[in-house]
Amino acid sequence: MRTALGATGLAVLAALAGCSSSPPLFLPDGRPTTLVQCPEGSDSCAQQARANCSGQFEVVRQSSDNGTLSLIYACPVRAQ
């Protein structure tokens, strides 16, 4: 069982390692955006956005080129 969990953890880590990100740009309302790039067809960009935003996120722009998915997203405004 431990080996199966270790292999799953390594697979997730490898998938996230394939992603990259860049410094934030800002939306008109002041929220920072994040650009992540992942292999097209994988869910790792959305997973990374959900993890960073604690669940929900807003897609600002999404495109694909040569097998790479580029996702620009922003986290929702948090109530204070």
Sequence and secondary structure as in RCSB ss.txt:
>XXXX:A:sequence
MRTALGATGLAVLAALAGCSSSPPLFLPDGRPTTLVQCPEGSDSCAQQARANCSGQFEVVRQSSDNGTLSLIYAC
PVRAQ
>XXXX:A:secstr
 HHHHHHHHHHHHHHHHT EE    B TTS BEEEEEEETT SHHHHHHHHHHTS  EEEEEEEETTEEEEEEE 
     
